[in-house]
Amino acid sequence: MSVIFDGIALYSQISIRTIHTIFDVILPGDFIFEGERHNFWEMDYTVEGSSVNTSDEKVYVCNEGDLIVQKPNAFHTSKVLNGKPTHIFMISFSGEGFASFMPSGKIRLDAELKKVFELMRDESKRAYPEGLSYLNAKLKEPQLSGNPAGAQALKNLLELFCLYIQRKGDKILEPPLENLRARKYAQISEYLRQNLDGNLTINQIARGVAESESNIKSIFKQYTNGGIMKYYNALRGEHCIRLINDGYSMSEISDTMGFSSQAYFSYFFKEMFGVPPSLYRK
């Protein structure tokens, strides 16, 4: 006699489709990463050492055992502290179901999270050993070509880690720095993002946040080691790309973003990305 049992259908709340980069590297004591943004998730774990990291307007100091979760399109920078080498593990990925699911910011891993994370980190070494070399200070991305079984194990462990983070909720998030200069950095960063179409000068930025030009330059150098105008132009360039992807014409973007002419917009874009906007669109 055969017996038929009804089963329970299972659905994936999240699913990782792509792993973009994996690095397990020791950064030199003078390492500075001046910043980027991208449309996928990134996790940066401090194995040993310390660094100061930004995520949009927030500033975090990370020590051994700290994890930074960077959400898609967050502009982030990193700078090693104390002049001593810092060991980090970084993995970036994209998939489905993460938009309203994953908290972002600094997380201090408890014993449960650390156990799962270390399993995932160990599996990444087996799955993609060639993806774990430190190529240069700019972190050029290696080509990843791991074995299929190891790749699936890594995918499953990374999804499990993300599920554990979600289950614990925002209570595991550590607050960003709240000193006066960190708060001013946050204010300036927010002001720049709210005025991407303003084509601001350094003087206008200083007046907009009620600070001297020398002070806002000093604050940005402290947390990013880059210039404030470089940061602002990077934000404007990324916004131009979003407008291109949304179907705006070159003249519409030039007008919207406050460029003096379409020719100058094309010059600005080529300086930022290496190609004129008309070729980028193609």
Secondary structure, DSSP 8 states (H G I E B T S, - for coil): ------------S-EEEEEEEEEEEEE-TT-EEEEE--SSEEEEEEEES-EEEEETTEEEEE-TTEEEEE-TT--EEEEE-TTS-EEEEEEEEEEES-TTT---EEEE--HHHHHHHHHHHHHHHHH-GGGG----TT---------HHHHHHHHHHHHHHHHHHHHHGGGGEE----SHHHHHHHHHHHHHHHTTTS---HHHHHHHTT--HHHHHHHHHHHHSS-HHHHHHHHHHHHHHHHHHTT--HHHHHHHTT-S-HHHHHHHHHHHHSS-HHHHH-
